[in-house]
Amino acid sequence: MIAHPAVHLTAREGDVLRMVGAGRSSKQIAAALGIAPKTVETYIEHIKLKMGATNRSHMAALAVAWGLLDLNDGPDAHG
């Protein structure tokens, strides 16, 4: 079952989701946020559960479909 698009993410979960959507690895996200890669993986698991996603790609696809992520804001969007 797919979670409702009005899923409530914490600010940090939103940060992680945006970085996953930008194609960053857990290690890259951890370095950017100053946290451990294992902590990033925990955030990703929480986001997937809240969204009803099966993996990182599905999580990002749902976020785009629900308007939580804008692919035009990615690191290569303006280059």
Sine and cosine of phi, psi and omega as CSV:
sin_phi,cos_phi,sin_psi,cos_psi,sin_omega,cos_omega
0.00,0.00,0.67,-0.75,-0.01,-1.00
-1.00,0.00,0.71,-0.70,0.02,-1.00
-0.92,0.38,0.41,-0.91,0.05,-1.00
-0.92,0.40,0.61,-0.79,-0.01,-1.00
-0.87,0.49,-0.27,0.96,0.01,-1.00
-1.00,0.08,0.44,0.90,0.02,-1.00
-0.83,0.56,0.64,-0.77,-0.05,-1.00
-0.98,-0.22,0.92,-0.39,0.05,-1.00
-0.97,-0.24,0.54,-0.84,0.12,-0.99
-0.94,0.33,0.23,-0.97,0.03,-1.00
-0.85,0.52,-0.68,0.74,-0.01,-1.00
-0.93,0.38,-0.63,0.78,0.07,-1.00
-0.88,0.48,-0.62,0.78,0.06,-1.00
-0.89,0.46,-0.66,0.75,0.05,-1.00
-0.87,0.49,-0.73,0.68,-0.02,-1.00
-0.89,0.45,-0.69,0.73,0.01,-1.00
-0.86,0.51,-0.70,0.71,0.02,-1.00
-0.88,0.47,-0.64,0.77,-0.01,-1.00
-0.95,0.31,-0.59,0.81,0.11,-0.99
-0.89,0.46,-0.70,0.72,0.02,-1.00
-0.88,0.48,-0.47,0.88,0.02,-1.00
-0.99,0.10,0.00,1.00,0.07,-1.00
1.00,0.04,0.23,0.97,-0.01,-1.00
-0.98,0.20,0.55,-0.84,0.06,-1.00
-0.98,0.18,0.24,-0.97,0.04,-1.00
-0.86,0.51,-0.62,0.78,0.01,-1.00
-0.90,0.43,-0.66,0.75,0.03,-1.00
-0.92,0.40,-0.67,0.74,0.02,-1.00
-0.89,0.45,-0.70,0.72,0.00,-1.00
-0.86,0.51,-0.70,0.71,0.00,-1.00
-0.90,0.45,-0.66,0.75,-0.02,-1.00
-0.92,0.40,-0.58,0.82,-0.06,-1.00
-0.99,-0.11,-0.12,0.99,-0.01,-1.00
0.94,0.33,0.58,0.82,0.02,-1.00
-0.78,-0.63,0.15,-0.99,-0.02,-1.00
-0.98,0.22,0.55,-0.83,0.07,-1.00
-0.82,0.57,-0.58,0.81,0.03,-1.00
-0.89,0.45,-0.59,0.80,0.04,-1.00
-0.92,0.40,-0.63,0.78,0.06,-1.00
-0.87,0.49,-0.71,0.71,0.01,-1.00
-0.87,0.49,-0.60,0.80,0.05,-1.00
-0.91,0.42,-0.70,0.72,0.07,-1.00
-0.86,0.51,-0.70,0.72,-0.01,-1.00
-0.87,0.49,-0.68,0.74,0.03,-1.00
-0.88,0.47,-0.66,0.75,0.03,-1.00
-0.90,0.44,-0.67,0.74,0.01,-1.00
-0.89,0.45,-0.72,0.69,0.01,-1.00
-0.86,0.52,-0.68,0.73,0.02,-1.00
-0.89,0.45,-0.72,0.69,-0.01,-1.00
-0.89,0.45,-0.56,0.83,-0.06,-1.00
-1.00,-0.02,-0.25,0.97,-0.07,-1.00
0.97,0.25,0.45,0.89,-0.03,-1.00
-1.00,0.02,0.47,-0.88,-0.03,-1.00
-1.00,-0.08,-0.40,0.92,0.01,-1.00
-0.35,-0.94,0.01,-1.00,-0.05,-1.00
-0.87,0.49,-0.66,0.75,0.00,-1.00
-0.90,0.43,-0.69,0.73,0.02,-1.00
-0.90,0.44,-0.64,0.77,0.03,-1.00
-0.86,0.50,-0.73,0.68,0.00,-1.00
-0.92,0.40,-0.66,0.75,0.00,-1.00
-0.89,0.45,-0.69,0.73,0.04,-1.00
-0.89,0.45,-0.67,0.74,-0.01,-1.00
-0.88,0.48,-0.63,0.77,0.04,-1.00
-0.92,0.38,-0.73,0.68,-0.02,-1.00
-0.87,0.49,-0.57,0.82,-0.04,-1.00
-1.00,0.00,0.02,1.00,0.02,-1.00
0.98,0.19,0.26,0.97,0.03,-1.00
-0.99,0.11,-0.36,0.93,0.02,-1.00
-0.76,-0.64,0.62,-0.78,0.09,-1.00
-0.89,-0.46,0.93,-0.37,-0.04,-1.00
-0.90,0.45,-0.32,0.95,0.04,-1.00
-0.96,0.29,-0.18,0.98,0.02,-1.00
-0.99,-0.14,0.16,0.99,-0.01,-1.00
-0.94,0.35,0.14,-0.99,-0.08,-1.00
-0.90,0.44,-0.41,0.91,-0.02,-1.00
-0.97,-0.24,0.11,0.99,-0.12,-0.99
-0.93,0.37,-0.51,0.86,-0.11,-0.99
-0.93,-0.36,0.17,0.99,-0.07,-1.00
-0.99,-0.12,0.00,0.00,0.00,0.00
